[in-house]
Amino acid sequence: MDPITQQQALAAAGAGGEAGTYVDDLFSTYLYEGTGSNLTITNGIDLAGEGGLVWIKNRNTTAYHSLTDTERGVNKDLITNGTFTEQDQSSNPSVRQFNSNGFGIGTEGRVNNSGDPFVSWTFRKAPGFFDVVTWSGNSTAGRQIPHSLGSTPGMIIVKRLTSAENWYVYHRSLGATKWIKFSTDQPVSTSSMTWNDTEPTSTHFTVGSDSSVNITGSDYVA
């Protein structure tokens, strides 16, 4: 992490009000080489007790990204560069355990192909910094989704888990009338059906009735 980014993250962590919490307690960039066998990554981030997200990418190939979080649990994988549904990898796991000082990965080639270089980014849940939430859709515009940041989120990323769907992104610089997508080169779009034209608050964010964020019969993660 470059010095400017590190200072910004440190300021964000301090704003969360956790005494004695530093950016190194909340975020890690960790490089490792794949072995093809179960591997333990020790990066100092408490995922077992505090929760959070692990994002992994092969640095030498075009293999897909891999995201696993503590809300959905181990062996549940998401791919950012596509519309894929949640992947159940219990028989060939990506992240197989969350530890008090990092995480363990399994034998899935996208995260642990022998001899390949990988990078992992780990985000710990903490007020003023990062949170992960899940919900089941109800097709009701104006649905409020609670979060535990204790501050107004600057960026929200939503993925529909149970059907193929793009990743929808809110950013405070665009406002709640607009959205962008991770997995396409589509420009900024305007629609009230995504964020219901409602800015997030320190306790919740609002979704519309679009299938990308809140349709009956589907589950979501942000």
C-alpha positions in Angstrom: 0.0 0.0 0.0 1.4 3.4 -1.0 1.9 6.0 1.8 -1.0 8.2 0.8 -3.5 5.3 0.6 -2.2 4.0 3.9 -2.8 7.4 5.6 -6.3 7.6 4.2 -7.2 4.1 5.4 -5.7 4.9 8.8 -7.8 8.0 9.0 -10.9 6.0 8.1 -10.1 3.4 10.8 -9.6 6.1 13.4 -12.9 7.7 12.5 -14.6 4.4 13.4 -13.9 5.0 17.0 -12.1 1.8 17.9 -9.4 2.7 20.4 -6.0 1.4 19.4 -7.1 0.1 16.0 -4.7 0.7 13.1 -5.0 0.1 9.4 -2.8 -3.0 9.7 -5.5 -4.5 12.0 -8.1 -4.0 9.3 -6.6 -4.4 5.9 -3.9 -6.6 4.4 -2.3 -7.1 0.9 -0.5 -10.4 1.1 1.5 -12.1 -1.7 2.0 -15.9 -1.8 3.0 -18.8 -4.1 0.5 -21.5 -4.7 1.3 -25.0 -3.6 -1.7 -27.0 -4.8 -2.2 -28.3 -1.2 -4.0 -26.7 1.7 -2.3 -23.5 2.7 -2.5 -21.2 5.7 -2.1 -17.4 5.1 -1.0 -15.5 8.2 -1.6 -11.8 7.7 -2.6 -10.6 11.2 -6.2 -9.9 10.3 -8.8 -11.4 12.8 -11.5 -12.9 10.6 -12.6 -15.5 13.0 -13.6 -13.1 15.7 -14.4 -9.9 13.8 -15.4 -11.1 10.3 -14.6 -9.7 6.9 -13.8 -10.5 3.3 -10.9 -12.2 1.4 -10.3 -11.3 -2.2 -7.8 -13.4 -4.2 -6.3 -13.1 -7.7 -3.7 -15.1 -9.6 -1.1 -12.5 -10.7 0.3 -14.6 -13.6 -2.8 -15.7 -15.5 -6.3 -14.6 -16.6 -7.9 -16.8 -14.0 -11.0 -15.4 -12.3 -11.0 -13.4 -9.1 -12.2 -15.2 -6.0 -14.2 -13.5 -3.1 -15.2 -15.2 0.1 -16.7 -13.5 3.2 -17.7 -14.5 6.7 -21.4 -13.7 6.2 -21.8 -16.3 3.5 -19.2 -18.6 5.0 -16.3 -20.8 3.9 -16.4 -22.6 0.6 -18.7 -20.0 -0.9 -17.0 -18.2 -3.7 -17.9 -15.2 -5.9 -16.3 -14.0 -9.1 -16.2 -10.3 -9.8 -15.3 -10.4 -13.5 -18.5 -12.1 -14.6 -22.2 -12.5 -13.8 -21.8 -16.0 -12.2 -23.9 -17.1 -9.3 -22.4 -18.0 -5.9 -20.1 -21.0 -6.3 -20.3 -23.8 -3.8 -16.8 -25.2 -3.5 -17.1 -27.5 -0.5 -15.5 -30.4 -2.5 -12.7 -28.2 -3.8 -12.5 -25.1 -1.5 -11.1 -21.7 -2.1 -11.1 -20.2 1.4 -11.7 -23.2 3.7 -11.4 -21.5 7.1 -11.3 -18.0 8.8 -8.6 -17.6 11.5 -7.8 -15.1 14.2 -4.7 -14.1 12.3 -5.6 -14.8 8.6 -7.3 -17.6 6.7 -6.7 -21.0 5.2 -7.1 -21.8 1.5 -7.8 -25.1 -0.2 -6.9 -26.7 -3.5 -9.0 -24.6 -5.9 -6.7 -23.7 -8.8 -7.9 -20.1 -9.0 -6.5 -19.4 -5.5 -3.7 -22.0 -5.1 -2.4 -23.4 -8.4 1.0 -24.8 -7.7 3.9 -22.5 -8.5 1.7 -19.5 -9.5 2.0 -16.1 -7.8 -1.1 -14.8 -6.0 -2.3 -11.7 -4.2 -4.9 -11.6 -1.5 -6.6 -8.5 -0.1 -8.3 -9.0 3.3 -10.8 -6.5 4.7 -11.8 -6.8 8.3 -15.2 -5.7 9.4 -15.0 -2.5 11.6 -17.0 0.6 12.2 -16.1 3.4 9.8 -14.2 1.0 7.5 -15.9 -2.1 6.1 -19.0 -4.3 6.5 -20.6 -7.3 4.8 -24.4 -7.8 4.9 -26.8 -10.2 3.2 -30.6 -10.2 2.6 -33.3 -12.0 0.7 -35.2 -9.9 -1.9 -38.8 -8.9 -1.5 -39.3 -6.7 -4.7 -40.3 -3.7 -2.6 -38.9 -0.4 -3.7 -37.5 1.6 -0.7 -36.3 -1.5 1.1 -33.8 -0.5 3.9 -30.8 -2.8 4.4 -29.1 -2.3 7.8 -25.3 -2.1 8.2 -22.9 -1.8 11.1 -20.5 0.9 9.9 -21.8 3.6 12.2 -20.9 6.0 9.3 -22.3 6.8 5.9 -20.8 4.3 3.4 -18.8 5.9 0.5 -19.1 2.8 -1.7 -21.6 -0.1 -1.8 -21.1 -3.2 -4.0 -24.1 -5.6 -4.4 -24.2 -9.0 -6.0 -27.2 -11.3 -6.6 -26.2 -14.7 -5.3 -28.8 -17.1 -6.7 -29.0 -16.0 -10.3 -26.6 -14.7 -13.0 -26.5 -10.9 -12.5 -23.9 -8.1 -12.9 -22.3 -6.5 -9.8 -24.0 -3.1 -9.1 -22.0 -0.4 -7.5 -23.0 2.8 -5.6 -20.4 5.5 -5.1 -20.9 8.8 -3.2 -19.3 10.7 -6.0 -22.1 9.6 -8.3 -25.0 9.7 -5.9 -28.0 7.4 -5.4 -29.6 8.1 -8.7 -26.8 6.4 -10.6 -24.9 3.1 -10.7 -22.0 1.4 -12.4 -21.1 -2.3 -12.9 -18.0 -4.2 -12.1 -18.2 -6.8 -14.9 -18.8 -4.7 -18.0 -17.4 -1.6 -19.7 -20.9 0.1 -19.6 -20.8 3.8 -18.6 -22.5 5.3 -15.6 -26.3 4.6 -15.7 -29.3 6.4 -14.2 -32.2 4.5 -12.6 -34.4 4.9 -9.5 -34.9 1.1 -9.4 -31.4 0.4 -8.0 -30.9 2.7 -5.0 -34.4 4.1 -5.0 -32.9 7.6 -5.4 -32.1 7.5 -1.7 -28.7 8.2 -0.2 -27.3 5.8 2.4 -27.1 6.7 6.1 -24.9 5.7 9.0 -27.3 2.9 9.8 -28.7 1.6 6.5 -28.8 1.9 2.7 -31.8 1.7 0.4 -32.5 -0.5 -2.6 -35.2 -0.4 -5.2 -37.1 -3.3 -6.8 -34.7 -4.1 -9.6 -33.6 -7.8 -9.9 -30.0 -6.7 -9.4 -30.6 -5.7 -5.8 -34.0 -6.8 -4.5 -36.2 -9.3 -6.3 -38.4 -11.9 -4.5 -36.8 -15.4 -4.4 -33.2 -14.2 -4.7 -30.5 -13.7 -2.1 -27.9 -10.8 -2.1 -24.7 -9.7 -0.5 -23.2 -6.2 -0.2 
